[in-house]
């Protein structure tokens, strides 16, 4: 009897070993997939942060300026209009020539003047307008260095490379070394990156205009998409009859959630700009386009939140004499609202990272001014990343990565808010 059972037992044991081995192999594959995903995400973050963290610092050069009244206030009246029209470039050039008196050739002097950014003249003008008593005196001021000097100070230019292969020649390196030896070169926190708009010059470019454009666009999007999406979900889930008409609506909502975002951009271009004549490149149009794009997501998530409310809540409300509207508004909606908010925030996070529909409505144009209202010409943060990534200057590489870091912080923050709302208000039935 035992001899007859032994082959059967061996077959069973072999099958069990194969099944257990297959299970372990499947778990190993899953673990490998998770680790590979984490490795790719880690590589992405390391690459972005490694290239972008330097953008949060900027190189400044200190020069001694003689505030010659003949150059900036020839009338001697100290009027703001006269001071604003002063020749501050001449003051900067005279200061640099005094710092390096051996530079006498005009070509070398132009190269010497290029150590400082073009914004140095405006910065010096603002300094004098804020302190008119400086006229006729001398002062030491820190002015923004040019982008190629900034790259050299940050170590992104290989000094050991051949002179023709780098943006900084040997003469500029010697001048910078002399300034650094005299403690006239420092790296300060780059407040301009967060306080000014876009610029053609990398050292002057900032993200304030793009951030405000994104905020204005999201304000329009959430103000329109959330109430409309919740109202549509309430109607479909609580009031609409189950017939062919509602089936068609539900199918179309699900299909719209999978439509490429650029299609919504084309729709916004043809309807809002060409037909209604709304201002191009404005957050108003951008918000309307993103509203159309996020509505299906909000409707689907809101319906899921309504379905998660137990039928006993509705039956109890009906049992005490509440109408259908009272049941939905006073009992069902408050319980489903946390899930609705979570879906809306996730939809807003997706809208924040969209680029294609905004390109179609003209928000890809270069906008140096910071938008002040919903109809002002503006760009958005992901579009700003796209614009900087297409720029030829090397200094825009670090600013592109820094802008991506800021965008990721916004996205992570919005998703964190969604998780907190879900954990704080979620009901376990």
Helices and strands as residue ranges (DSSP letters): H 2-52, G 53-56, E 57-66, H 69-72, H 80-84, H 88-99, H 106-113, H 119-130, G 132-134, E 138-144, H 147-153, G 163-165, H 170-181, E 185-189, H 192-195, G 202-204, H 208-234, I 235-239, H 244-256, H 261-268, I 269-275, H 283-307, H 311-319, H 324-327, I 328-332, H 333-352, H 356-360, H 381-389, H 395-425
